[in-house]
Amino acid sequence: EVHGTPEVAENVAGSAVVSASSHNTSTGQTAAKAVDGVAEGWPGDFSREWATVGGGVGSWLQLAWAAPQVVDRVVVFDRPNPTDGVTSGVLRFSDGSSVAVPALPNDGSRLEVSFSARATSSVRFEVTGVRAGTGNVGLAEIEVHGTPEVAENVAGSAVVSSMMLMT
C-alpha cells in the first residue's frame, strides 16, 4: 500500500549501457550522447546528439540494463537539423515485444510513445523510415520511463525490491 504522494517515475535511460549500429566518434556524436540528459543537437550543439556515420533505415540505438526495468513509455527527440529525420521506427524489447514509433518531429521536439507496461532488460530503437536526403540519422535524446505502481502489478515484488535496493 502506498501512502502519501506516489513516486514519480524516473528516466532510467542514463543508467543503461548504450550501443548503436554506428556513431560518429570523430565529432563526439556517440551513442552515449542520446542519454546525456540534454535534448540538443546541430545546428545548436552537435556534441550533445547521437549521429550515425552514413546511417539511415536499419540504424539502431540500444539501451541495456543489468536488472530488468518496468517501462511504459519512451520519449524520443530527433536530431533538430532540417535534413536528417526519422519518419518511422520501432521499439524492440528483450521480451520479444515491439511497439511502432511514428514520425519524429523534425525540429527536435519530444515525441512520447506510451504502451502497456512491460519488464525488460533492453530497449532497441530501430529506424524503419527516414526523410529524403537523410545522410546521418540519429537522436538528440531518448528517455525510458516506468511507473512504480505498475512495477508491482507487472513484475512482481522481486523486481520492485531489487530496484529499491539500488536507489
Stockholm file with secondary structure:
# STOCKHOLM 1.0

chainA/1-167         EVHGTPEVAENVAGSAVVSASSHNTSTGQTAAKAVDGVAEGWPGDFSREWATVGGGVGSWLQLAWAAPQVVDRVVVFDRPNPTDGVTSGVLRFSDGSSVAVPALPNDGSRLEVSFSARATSSVRFEVTGVRAGTGNVGLAEIEVHGTPEVAENVAGSAVVSSMMLMT
#=GR chainA/1-167 SS CCCSSCCCCCBCGGGSEEEESCCBTTTTBCGGGGGSSCCCCTTTCGGGSEECSSCCTTCEEEEEEEEEEEEEEEEEEECCSSSCCEEEEEEEETTSCEEEECCCCTTSCEEEEEEEEEEEEEEEEEEEEECTTCSSCEEEEEEEECCHHHHHHHHCHHHHHHHHHHC
#=GC SS_cons         CCCSSCCCCCBCGGGSEEEESCCBTTTTBCGGGGGSSCCCCTTTCGGGSEECSSCCTTCEEEEEEEEEEEEEEEEEEECCSSSCCEEEEEEEETTSCEEEECCCCTTSCEEEEEEEEEEEEEEEEEEEEECTTCSSCEEEEEEEECCHHHHHHHHCHHHHHHHHHHC
//
